[in-house]
Amino acid sequence: MSPESFRQLVWRKSSYSGNEGGECVEVAARTAMIHVRDSKDIHQPHLSMRTDSWAAFVAFAAAD
């Protein structure tokens, strides 16, 4: 991903994240990729994965 494309990403935090800080991640969705970053240190490298991998991760995390 080019630096220009990265700057154009629209990041969002989970609605479950509070405003008091703590451990949060932000996600940005593109056509075929999901990007994840640490909301406390947004200038560090981020994780990118295909949308099907993200869906599998979310399903696993939501399972009891």
N, CA, C and O atoms as a CHARMM CRD file, in Angstrom:
* protein
*
  256
    1    1 MET  N      0.85500  -1.17100   0.00000 PROA 1      0.00000
    2    1 MET  CA     0.00000   0.00000   0.00000 PROA 1      0.00000
    3    1 MET  C      0.89800   1.23100   0.00000 PROA 1      0.00000
    4    1 MET  O      1.84000   1.32500   0.78600 PROA 1      0.00000
    5    2 SER  N      0.60100   2.15100  -0.87200 PROA 2      0.00000
    6    2 SER  CA     1.40900   3.36200  -0.97300 PROA 2      0.00000
    7    2 SER  C      1.13200   4.29400   0.21000 PROA 2      0.00000
    8    2 SER  O      0.06000   4.22500   0.81000 PROA 2      0.00000
    9    3 PRO  N      2.07800   5.15400   0.54600 PROA 3      0.00000
   10    3 PRO  CA     1.84600   6.11300   1.63400 PROA 3      0.00000
   11    3 PRO  C      0.61300   6.98400   1.38300 PROA 3      0.00000
   12    3 PRO  O     -0.11300   7.31300   2.32100 PROA 3      0.00000
   13    4 GLU  N      0.37500   7.35500   0.13600 PROA 4      0.00000
   14    4 GLU  CA    -0.79700   8.17900  -0.18200 PROA 4      0.00000
   15    4 GLU  C     -2.09000   7.40700   0.07100 PROA 4      0.00000
   16    4 GLU  O     -3.03500   7.95700   0.63800 PROA 4      0.00000
   17    5 SER  N     -2.14300   6.16000  -0.33500 PROA 5      0.00000
   18    5 SER  CA    -3.32500   5.32600  -0.09200 PROA 5      0.00000
   19    5 SER  C     -3.55500   5.14200   1.40300 PROA 5      0.00000
   20    5 SER  O     -4.69300   5.16800   1.87200 PROA 5      0.00000
   21    6 PHE  N     -2.46900   4.95700   2.14700 PROA 6      0.00000
   22    6 PHE  CA    -2.58200   4.79100   3.59100 PROA 6      0.00000
   23    6 PHE  C     -3.19100   6.03300   4.23700 PROA 6      0.00000
   24    6 PHE  O     -4.02100   5.91500   5.13800 PROA 6      0.00000
   25    7 ARG  N     -2.79300   7.21100   3.79100 PROA 7      0.00000
   26    7 ARG  CA    -3.32800   8.45600   4.36400 PROA 7      0.00000
   27    7 ARG  C     -4.81100   8.61900   4.06400 PROA 7      0.00000
   28    7 ARG  O     -5.51000   9.32900   4.78700 PROA 7      0.00000
   29    8 GLN  N     -5.29800   7.98300   3.02200 PROA 8      0.00000
   30    8 GLN  CA    -6.69800   8.11200   2.64500 PROA 8      0.00000
   31    8 GLN  C     -7.61400   7.13700   3.38000 PROA 8      0.00000
   32    8 GLN  O     -8.83400   7.21100   3.23200 PROA 8      0.00000
   33    9 LEU  N     -7.05200   6.23400   4.16300 PROA 9      0.00000
   34    9 LEU  CA    -7.88800   5.29200   4.90800 PROA 9      0.00000
   35    9 LEU  C     -8.74000   6.03700   5.93500 PROA 9      0.00000
   36    9 LEU  O     -8.28700   7.00800   6.54000 PROA 9      0.00000
   37   10 VAL  N     -9.95000   5.58300   6.12300 PROA 10     0.00000
   38   10 VAL  CA   -10.84200   6.14100   7.13800 PROA 10     0.00000
   39   10 VAL  C    -10.87500   5.14400   8.29400 PROA 10     0.00000
   40   10 VAL  O    -11.42500   4.04900   8.17300 PROA 10     0.00000
   41   11 TRP  N    -10.27800   5.54000   9.40900 PROA 11     0.00000
   42   11 TRP  CA   -10.15800   4.66500  10.57400 PROA 11     0.00000
   43   11 TRP  C    -11.34400   4.86800  11.50700 PROA 11     0.00000
   44   11 TRP  O    -11.86500   5.97600  11.63500 PROA 11     0.00000
   45   12 ARG  N    -11.77200   3.77000  12.16700 PROA 12     0.00000
   46   12 ARG  CA   -12.83500   3.88200  13.15900 PROA 12     0.00000
   47   12 ARG  C    -12.56500   2.92700  14.31000 PROA 12     0.00000
   48   12 ARG  O    -11.97100   1.86200  14.14000 PROA 12     0.00000
   49   13 LYS  N    -13.02000   3.34100  15.48300 PROA 13     0.00000
   50   13 LYS  CA   -12.89200   2.52500  16.68600 PROA 13     0.00000
   51   13 LYS  C    -14.19600   1.78200  16.93000 PROA 13     0.00000
   52   13 LYS  O    -15.25900   2.22000  16.49100 PROA 13     0.00000
   53   14 SER  N    -14.11400   0.69400  17.60900 PROA 14     0.00000
   54   14 SER  CA   -15.29600  -0.07600  17.97400 PROA 14     0.00000
   55   14 SER  C    -16.23800   0.76700  18.82200 PROA 14     0.00000
   56   14 SER  O    -15.79900   1.60100  19.61400 PROA 14     0.00000
   57   15 SER  N    -17.53300   0.54200  18.64900 PROA 15     0.00000
   58   15 SER  CA   -18.51300   1.22900  19.49200 PROA 15     0.00000
   59   15 SER  C    -18.40700   0.76200  20.94300 PROA 15     0.00000
   60   15 SER  O    -18.94400   1.40900  21.84200 PROA 15     0.00000
   61   16 TYR  N    -17.72200  -0.35100  21.17500 PROA 16     0.00000
   62   16 TYR  CA   -17.51800  -0.85000  22.53800 PROA 16     0.00000
   63   16 TYR  C    -16.35800  -0.15200  23.23500 PROA 16     0.00000
   64   16 TYR  O    -16.17900  -0.31900  24.44200 PROA 16     0.00000
   65   17 SER  N    -15.57000   0.62200  22.50400 PROA 17     0.00000
   66   17 SER  CA   -14.43900   1.33500  23.09200 PROA 17     0.00000
   67   17 SER  C    -14.93700   2.56400  23.83800 PROA 17     0.00000
   68   17 SER  O    -15.77300   3.31400  23.33300 PROA 17     0.00000
   69   18 GLY  N    -14.42700   2.75800  25.01600 PROA 18     0.00000
   70   18 GLY  CA   -14.78400   3.94000  25.79100 PROA 18     0.00000
   71   18 GLY  C    -13.87900   5.10300  25.44900 PROA 18     0.00000
   72   18 GLY  O    -12.93300   4.95000  24.67500 PROA 18     0.00000
   73   19 ASN  N    -14.15700   6.25700  26.01500 PROA 19     0.00000
   74   19 ASN  CA   -13.34400   7.44600  25.76900 PROA 19     0.00000
   75   19 ASN  C    -12.24100   7.62400  26.79700 PROA 19     0.00000
   76   19 ASN  O    -11.49000   8.59700  26.73400 PROA 19     0.00000
   77   20 GLU  N    -12.12900   6.69000  27.75200 PROA 20     0.00000
   78   20 GLU  CA   -11.14700   6.84200  28.81000 PROA 20     0.00000
   79   20 GLU  C     -9.77800   6.29000  28.43900 PROA 20     0.00000
   80   20 GLU  O     -8.89900   6.22000  29.29900 PROA 20     0.00000
   81   21 GLY  N     -9.57200   5.89900  27.19300 PROA 21     0.00000
   82   21 GLY  CA    -8.27200   5.37500  26.77400 PROA 21     0.00000
   83   21 GLY  C     -8.23000   3.87000  26.96000 PROA 21     0.00000
   84   21 GLY  O     -9.24800   3.18900  26.83500 PROA 21     0.00000
   85   22 GLY  N     -7.06100   3.36300  27.25500 PROA 22     0.00000
   86   22 GLY  CA    -6.93100   1.92400  27.43200 PROA 22     0.00000
   87   22 GLY  C     -6.48800   1.24800  26.15900 PROA 22     0.00000
   88   22 GLY  O     -5.89600   1.87200  25.27800 PROA 22     0.00000
   89   23 GLU  N     -6.77500  -0.01200  26.07400 PROA 23     0.00000
   90   23 GLU  CA    -6.32500  -0.81300  24.94000 PROA 23     0.00000
   91   23 GLU  C     -7.40200  -0.86700  23.86800 PROA 23     0.00000
   92   23 GLU  O     -8.41100  -1.55100  24.03500 PROA 23     0.00000
   93   24 CYS  N     -7.19700  -0.16100  22.78300 PROA 24     0.00000
   94   24 CYS  CA    -8.15800  -0.12000  21.67900 PROA 24     0.00000
   95   24 CYS  C     -7.44100  -0.32400  20.35800 PROA 24     0.00000
   96   24 CYS  O     -6.25500  -0.02600  20.21800 PROA 24     0.00000
   97   25 VAL  N     -8.17100  -0.82900  19.41600 PROA 25     0.00000
   98   25 VAL  CA    -7.68000  -0.90100  18.04700 PROA 25     0.00000
   99   25 VAL  C     -8.63100  -0.12200  17.16300 PROA 25     0.00000
  100   25 VAL  O     -9.79300   0.09100  17.51100 PROA 25     0.00000
  101   26 GLU  N     -8.12900   0.29800  16.02400 PROA 26     0.00000
  102   26 GLU  CA    -8.95000   0.96300  15.02100 PROA 26     0.00000
  103   26 GLU  C     -8.87100   0.13600  13.75300 PROA 26     0.00000
  104   26 GLU  O     -7.85400  -0.50300  13.48400 PROA 26     0.00000
  105   27 VAL  N     -9.93400   0.14800  12.98200 PROA 27     0.00000
  106   27 VAL  CA    -9.94600  -0.58100  11.71800 PROA 27     0.00000
  107   27 VAL  C    -10.31300   0.36000  10.57900 PROA 27     0.00000
  108   27 VAL  O    -11.02900   1.34400  10.76500 PROA 27     0.00000
  109   28 ALA  N     -9.81000   0.03400   9.40700 PROA 28     0.00000
  110   28 ALA  CA   -10.15200   0.75000   8.18600 PROA 28     0.00000
  111   28 ALA  C    -10.39900  -0.31100   7.11400 PROA 28     0.00000
  112   28 ALA  O     -9.59500  -1.22600   6.93800 PROA 28     0.00000
  113   29 ALA  N    -11.49900  -0.18200   6.41400 PROA 29     0.00000
  114   29 ALA  CA   -11.86200  -1.16900   5.39100 PROA 29     0.00000
  115   29 ALA  C    -11.61000  -0.61200   3.99700 PROA 29     0.00000
  116   29 ALA  O    -11.95200   0.53200   3.69900 PROA 29     0.00000
  117   30 ARG  N    -11.01900  -1.41900   3.16900 PROA 30     0.00000
  118   30 ARG  CA   -10.87000  -1.13500   1.74500 PROA 30     0.00000
  119   30 ARG  C    -11.59000  -2.25600   1.00700 PROA 30     0.00000
  120   30 ARG  O    -12.15700  -3.14500   1.64200 PROA 30     0.00000
  121   31 THR  N    -11.57800  -2.23000  -0.28900 PROA 31     0.00000
  122   31 THR  CA   -12.32700  -3.19700  -1.07900 PROA 31     0.00000
  123   31 THR  C    -12.06100  -4.64600  -0.67700 PROA 31     0.00000
  124   31 THR  O    -13.00600  -5.38800  -0.40800 PROA 31     0.00000
  125   32 ALA  N    -10.82800  -5.05400  -0.63300 PROA 32     0.00000
  126   32 ALA  CA   -10.51400  -6.45300  -0.35000 PROA 32     0.00000
  127   32 ALA  C     -9.66900  -6.64100   0.89700 PROA 32     0.00000
  128   32 ALA  O     -9.26800  -7.76300   1.20900 PROA 32     0.00000
  129   33 MET  N     -9.39000  -5.55800   1.61500 PROA 33     0.00000
  130   33 MET  CA    -8.49700  -5.64100   2.76800 PROA 33     0.00000
  131   33 MET  C     -9.08300  -4.90000   3.96400 PROA 33     0.00000
  132   33 MET  O     -9.82800  -3.93100   3.82400 PROA 33     0.00000
  133   34 ILE  N     -8.71900  -5.39000   5.13700 PROA 34     0.00000
  134   34 ILE  CA    -9.01800  -4.72300   6.40400 PROA 34     0.00000
  135   34 ILE  C     -7.67300  -4.36700   7.02600 PROA 34     0.00000
  136   34 ILE  O     -6.75400  -5.18500   7.04900 PROA 34     0.00000
  137   35 HSD  N     -7.56800  -3.15400   7.52300 PROA 35     0.00000
  138   35 HSD  CA    -6.33600  -2.68400   8.16200 PROA 35     0.00000
  139   35 HSD  C     -6.64800  -2.43700   9.63600 PROA 35     0.00000
  140   35 HSD  O     -7.69400  -1.88200   9.97400 PROA 35     0.00000
  141   36 VAL  N     -5.73600  -2.85300  10.50400 PROA 36     0.00000
  142   36 VAL  CA    -5.91900  -2.74200  11.95200 PROA 36     0.00000
  143   36 VAL  C     -4.69700  -2.05300  12.53100 PROA 36     0.00000
  144   36 VAL  O     -3.56600  -2.37200  12.16500 PROA 36     0.00000
  145   37 ARG  N     -4.92900  -1.09400  13.44900 PROA 37     0.00000
  146   37 ARG  CA    -3.80500  -0.40800  14.09200 PROA 37     0.00000
  147   37 ARG  C     -4.12000  -0.13900  15.55500 PROA 37     0.00000
  148   37 ARG  O     -5.27300  -0.19000  15.98400 PROA 37     0.00000
  149   38 ASP  N     -3.08000   0.14500  16.30000 PROA 38     0.00000
  150   38 ASP  CA    -3.18500   0.49900  17.72300 PROA 38     0.00000
  151   38 ASP  C     -3.61700   1.95500  17.81200 PROA 38     0.00000
  152   38 ASP  O     -2.93400   2.83600  17.28900 PROA 38     0.00000
  153   39 SER  N     -4.73300   2.21500  18.46200 PROA 39     0.00000
  154   39 SER  CA    -5.24700   3.58900  18.53000 PROA 39     0.00000
  155   39 SER  C     -4.36700   4.50300  19.38000 PROA 39     0.00000
  156   39 SER  O     -4.45700   5.72400  19.25700 PROA 39     0.00000
  157   40 LYS  N     -3.52000   3.93600  20.23800 PROA 40     0.00000
  158   40 LYS  CA    -2.64600   4.74800  21.07700 PROA 40     0.00000
  159   40 LYS  C     -1.36200   5.15000  20.36200 PROA 40     0.00000
  160   40 LYS  O     -0.69000   6.09100  20.78500 PROA 40     0.00000
  161   41 ASP  N     -1.01400   4.45200  19.28700 PROA 41     0.00000
  162   41 ASP  CA     0.23600   4.72100  18.58500 PROA 41     0.00000
  163   41 ASP  C      0.00000   4.54500  17.08700 PROA 41     0.00000
  164   41 ASP  O      0.47800   3.58000  16.48900 PROA 41     0.00000
  165   42 ILE  N     -0.72700   5.46400  16.48900 PROA 42     0.00000
  166   42 ILE  CA    -1.19900   5.32200  15.11900 PROA 42     0.00000
  167   42 ILE  C     -0.09900   5.41900  14.07300 PROA 42     0.00000
  168   42 ILE  O     -0.33700   5.10300  12.90700 PROA 42     0.00000
  169   43 HSD  N      1.09600   5.84800  14.45900 PROA 43     0.00000
  170   43 HSD  CA     2.17500   5.99900  13.49300 PROA 43     0.00000
  171   43 HSD  C      3.04200   4.75500  13.37000 PROA 43     0.00000
  172   43 HSD  O      3.94100   4.70900  12.53100 PROA 43     0.00000
  173   44 GLN  N      2.78500   3.75800  14.18700 PROA 44     0.00000
  174   44 GLN  CA     3.49300   2.48500  14.08200 PROA 44     0.00000
  175   44 GLN  C      2.88700   1.65800  12.94900 PROA 44     0.00000
  176   44 GLN  O      1.79100   1.96800  12.48300 PROA 44     0.00000
  177   45 PRO  N      3.57800   0.62000  12.50300 PROA 45     0.00000
  178   45 PRO  CA     3.02700  -0.23300  11.44100 PROA 45     0.00000
  179   45 PRO  C      1.66900  -0.81400  11.84300 PROA 45     0.00000
  180   45 PRO  O      1.36400  -0.97500  13.02500 PROA 45     0.00000
  181   46 HSD  N      0.87700  -1.11800  10.83400 PROA 46     0.00000
  182   46 HSD  CA    -0.43900  -1.69500  11.08100 PROA 46     0.00000
  183   46 HSD  C     -0.51100  -3.08300  10.46200 PROA 46     0.00000
  184   46 HSD  O      0.35900  -3.47400   9.68400 PROA 46     0.00000
  185   47 LEU  N     -1.53900  -3.81100  10.81000 PROA 47     0.00000
  186   47 LEU  CA    -1.77400  -5.15700  10.30800 PROA 47     0.00000
  187   47 LEU  C     -2.80500  -5.08600   9.19900 PROA 47     0.00000
  188   47 LEU  O     -3.82200  -4.40700   9.34600 PROA 47     0.00000
  189   48 SER  N     -2.56400  -5.77400   8.09300 PROA 48     0.00000
  190   48 SER  CA    -3.51000  -5.82600   6.98400 PROA 48     0.00000
  191   48 SER  C     -3.86800  -7.27600   6.70300 PROA 48     0.00000
  192   48 SER  O     -3.00500  -8.15300   6.74000 PROA 48     0.00000
  193   49 MET  N     -5.13700  -7.52600   6.42400 PROA 49     0.00000
  194   49 MET  CA    -5.57600  -8.87900   6.11000 PROA 49     0.00000
  195   49 MET  C     -6.73600  -8.84500   5.12800 PROA 49     0.00000
  196   49 MET  O     -7.42300  -7.83200   4.99500 PROA 49     0.00000
  197   50 ARG  N     -6.94500  -9.95000   4.44900 PROA 50     0.00000
  198   50 ARG  CA    -8.07100 -10.04800   3.53200 PROA 50     0.00000
  199   50 ARG  C     -9.37300 -10.03500   4.32000 PROA 50     0.00000
  200   50 ARG  O     -9.40800 -10.40900   5.49200 PROA 50     0.00000
  201   51 THR  N    -10.42600  -9.60800   3.67300 PROA 51     0.00000
  202   51 THR  CA   -11.71700  -9.49400   4.35300 PROA 51     0.00000
  203   51 THR  C    -12.22900 -10.83600   4.85400 PROA 51     0.00000
  204   51 THR  O    -12.87900 -10.88000   5.89900 PROA 51     0.00000
  205   52 ASP  N    -11.95900 -11.94100   4.14400 PROA 52     0.00000
  206   52 ASP  CA   -12.42100 -13.24200   4.62200 PROA 52     0.00000
  207   52 ASP  C    -11.67100 -13.66800   5.88600 PROA 52     0.00000
  208   52 ASP  O    -12.24900 -14.31100   6.76300 PROA 52     0.00000
  209   53 SER  N    -10.39900 -13.31400   5.98100 PROA 53     0.00000
  210   53 SER  CA    -9.63100 -13.60400   7.19900 PROA 53     0.00000
  211   53 SER  C    -10.15300 -12.78000   8.37400 PROA 53     0.00000
  212   53 SER  O    -10.24900 -13.28400   9.49300 PROA 53     0.00000
  213   54 TRP  N    -10.48500 -11.53200   8.12600 PROA 54     0.00000
  214   54 TRP  CA   -11.04300 -10.67200   9.16900 PROA 54     0.00000
  215   54 TRP  C    -12.38200 -11.24000   9.65700 PROA 54     0.00000
  216   54 TRP  O    -12.63100 -11.27900  10.86200 PROA 54     0.00000
  217   55 ALA  N    -13.23700 -11.67500   8.74000 PROA 55     0.00000
  218   55 ALA  CA   -14.53400 -12.24700   9.11100 PROA 55     0.00000
  219   55 ALA  C    -14.34700 -13.49200   9.97800 PROA 55     0.00000
  220   55 ALA  O    -15.07800 -13.68100  10.95100 PROA 55     0.00000
  221   56 ALA  N    -13.38600 -14.33500   9.63900 PROA 56     0.00000
  222   56 ALA  CA   -13.11100 -15.52900  10.44100 PROA 56     0.00000
  223   56 ALA  C    -12.60400 -15.14200  11.82500 PROA 56     0.00000
  224   56 ALA  O    -13.00800 -15.74500  12.82000 PROA 56     0.00000
  225   57 PHE  N    -11.72800 -14.15000  11.90300 PROA 57     0.00000
  226   57 PHE  CA   -11.22100 -13.68500  13.19400 PROA 57     0.00000
  227   57 PHE  C    -12.34900 -13.14200  14.07500 PROA 57     0.00000
  228   57 PHE  O    -12.43300 -13.48300  15.25500 PROA 57     0.00000
  229   58 VAL  N    -13.20500 -12.30800  13.51100 PROA 58     0.00000
  230   58 VAL  CA   -14.31200 -11.71900  14.28300 PROA 58     0.00000
  231   58 VAL  C    -15.25300 -12.81200  14.75600 PROA 58     0.00000
  232   58 VAL  O    -15.70000 -12.77300  15.90300 PROA 58     0.00000
  233   59 ALA  N    -15.57100 -13.79200  13.90600 PROA 59     0.00000
  234   59 ALA  CA   -16.44900 -14.90100  14.30200 PROA 59     0.00000
  235   59 ALA  C    -15.82500 -15.69600  15.44800 PROA 59     0.00000
  236   59 ALA  O    -16.51900 -16.07400  16.39300 PROA 59     0.00000
  237   60 PHE  N    -14.53300 -15.94800  15.36700 PROA 60     0.00000
  238   60 PHE  CA   -13.83600 -16.66600  16.43300 PROA 60     0.00000
  239   60 PHE  C    -13.84800 -15.86600  17.73700 PROA 60     0.00000
  240   60 PHE  O    -14.10800 -16.42000  18.80500 PROA 60     0.00000
  241   61 ALA  N    -13.56800 -14.57400  17.64700 PROA 61     0.00000
  242   61 ALA  CA   -13.53100 -13.72000  18.84200 PROA 61     0.00000
  243   61 ALA  C    -14.90200 -13.60100  19.48700 PROA 61     0.00000
  244   61 ALA  O    -14.99500 -13.45600  20.70600 PROA 61     0.00000
  245   62 ALA  N    -15.95700 -13.65800  18.70600 PROA 62     0.00000
  246   62 ALA  CA   -17.30800 -13.51800  19.24400 PROA 62     0.00000
  247   62 ALA  C    -17.84200 -14.80800  19.84500 PROA 62     0.00000
  248   62 ALA  O    -18.79100 -14.77800  20.62800 PROA 62     0.00000
  249   63 ALA  N    -17.24500 -15.94300  19.48700 PROA 63     0.00000
  250   63 ALA  CA   -17.70100 -17.23000  19.99800 PROA 63     0.00000
  251   63 ALA  C    -17.32600 -17.38500  21.47600 PROA 63     0.00000
  252   63 ALA  O    -16.30400 -16.87000  21.93000 PROA 63     0.00000
  253   64 ASP  N    -18.15000 -18.08600  22.19200 PROA 64     0.00000
  254   64 ASP  CA   -17.86500 -18.31600  23.62300 PROA 64     0.00000
  255   64 ASP  C    -16.85800 -19.39700  23.81500 PROA 64     0.00000
  256   64 ASP  O    -16.50600 -19.71700  24.95000 PROA 64     0.00000
